[in-house]
Amino acid sequence: MKKAILMAAALSSLVLVGCSAQEKQGIKDGFRDIGHATRDATKATGHFFRDTTKDAIDNAKEATSDES
């Protein structure tokens, strides 16, 4: 079991060592772009639900108010 894990780690490190600096930078940039896209999507989703919830609460308050 441990030999398989060590072998996989060794092969992974050999692949990364074999990459040029430009390829490594490209890999890092790709992960950074994914992280930024995830952050932006999370922010947009959070704002959507915050605004939707606020509207729903305002509508419920308006519907249940005693002013007729």
URLINZI-V575428 format. One record per backbone hydrogen bond with DSSP energy under -1.0 kcal/mol. NH is the residue of the N-H (numbers start at 0). CO is the residue of the C=O. Records with the same first field share a line. If there is no record, write none. Layout:
NH = CO, CO
This chain:
4 = 0
5 = 1
6 = 2
7 = 3
8 = 4
9 = 5
10 = 6
11 = 7
12 = 8
13 = 9
14 = 10
15 = 11
16 = 12
17 = 13
23 = 19
24 = 20
25 = 21
26 = 22
27 = 23
28 = 24
29 = 25
30 = 26
31 = 27
32 = 28
33 = 29
34 = 30
35 = 31
36 = 32
37 = 33
38 = 34
39 = 35
40 = 36
41 = 37
42 = 38
43 = 39
44 = 40
45 = 41
46 = 42
47 = 43
48 = 44
49 = 45
50 = 46
51 = 47
52 = 48
53 = 49
54 = 50
55 = 51
56 = 52
57 = 53
58 = 54
59 = 55
60 = 56
61 = 57
62 = 58
63 = 59
